[in-house]
């Protein structure tokens, strides 16, 4: 179970819409208690590929985010990115690039910008995908 505040959910949506038609991306960090992962901070990063089909996070921004996580005692929980024109599910490229099976991958679909859909996934080392429950609180 992943808990995401309504404010952070809205923050992701605004950032993703501002970068249409490109994919937007970022990192998530927070706390883990048992099976519950609470997102305490959402990092909005730059997609240096500037395309609507994939993303690469700006390395300097990634490093700054990781330093901020450490300074605040947060655990890295994963990343998020948007799909401007496709559903909220991992593409084959998303699965191939999912190097860390211990984190979650959040995908925001903006196929219908008026009704965004966010979903969370676990992707294991064999590239098997499991939907993780996400609760917006």
N, C-alpha and C positions, 0 to 999 in steps of 0.2 A: 504494500500500500504506500502510495506517495501522496503527501499532503502539500498542496500548493495554494497559497493565499489568493483570494480574488484579485487583490492589488497586483501581485506578481503575474498572475494570468493575464490581466489587462495590459501590463507592461510589455509582455511578450507579444501580444496581439498588436499593440500600437507600433512597436519596433518592426514587426514583420510587415505590416501594412505600409509603413513608411518606406520600406525597401522593395516593394513590388516594382517591377515584375521579378526581381531577383529573390533567391532564397535568402532568408535571414538566419542568423545562428547565434549561439551563446552557450554558456556553461551554467550549471546549477550546483548549489552547495547548501549544506545544512547539517542536520543531525540524523543519526540512526538510533532507534530504540527498538530492539527486536526486529519485527518485520515492517515497522513503520519508518519511512524516510520522510522527514519534514524539510521541505525546501525553505531555507532561511534567506537565501539571496540568489537572485537571477542576474547573470552577467550578460550584457548585450554586446556582442562582438561584431567585428566587420567581416563579411564574406569577401575575402580578397580575390575570389574567382569572378565575382560580379556576374553570375549567371543564374538562370531559373532552374537549372538541372542538377546542380550540386554546389557544395560549399567547401571552403577551406578557411579556417579561422585564422585571423591575424596572429602570428606567433608572439609579438610583443604584448598584445592585449591578453592573450592566453596566460603568459607569464605574470602579468600584472594581476590577473584574476586569481591565479594560484597563490601569489604572495598575499593577496587580500584574504583569501580563505584561511591561510595559515595564521595570519595576524589576528583573525577573528575567531579562531578555533573551530572553523567549519570543516566538515568532511566533504571532499568532492563527491557529488552524487551522480554526475553525468553531464550530458549536453542536450541541447534542444536545437531544432532547426525547423524551418517552415517548408511546406510544399505549396507553392503558389497555384499550381494547376492540377494537383493530384491528391488522392486521399491520404489520410493520416495513417500511413503504414510504411514500414521500411522498404525502400527500393532495393534492388539487387546490389547497387553500389553502396547503399547504407549498410547492408549486411556485411559486405566485403570489407568495409572500412571500420567496422565495429570491433576494435582491437581489445577492448577491456570488458570481459564478461561480468565484472563485479559492479558495473554502473548501469544506470538507466539511460535510455534514449527517448526523448520526448519529441514528438512530431506534431506540428500544427498545420492543419490543412486550411488553405484559404481558397479552395475551389469555389465556395460561396462566401465571399468576404463578409456578408451580413450575418452569416452563421458559422464562425470558425469552429473547428473541431480539433481538440488536442487529445492525444493518446500517448501512453507511456509503454515502453517495451524493454524486455530483457533480451539480449542477443548473446547466446553462448558461443564457446570457441568453435563449435561445429556449424555456426551460423543459423541455429534454430531460434525462432522468434517466439516469445511468449508475451502476451499482453499483461501488463502490470496495472492493477487498479490505481486510478488517480482520483483524488478527492479534492475539489476546489472548495476551500473553506473561507 
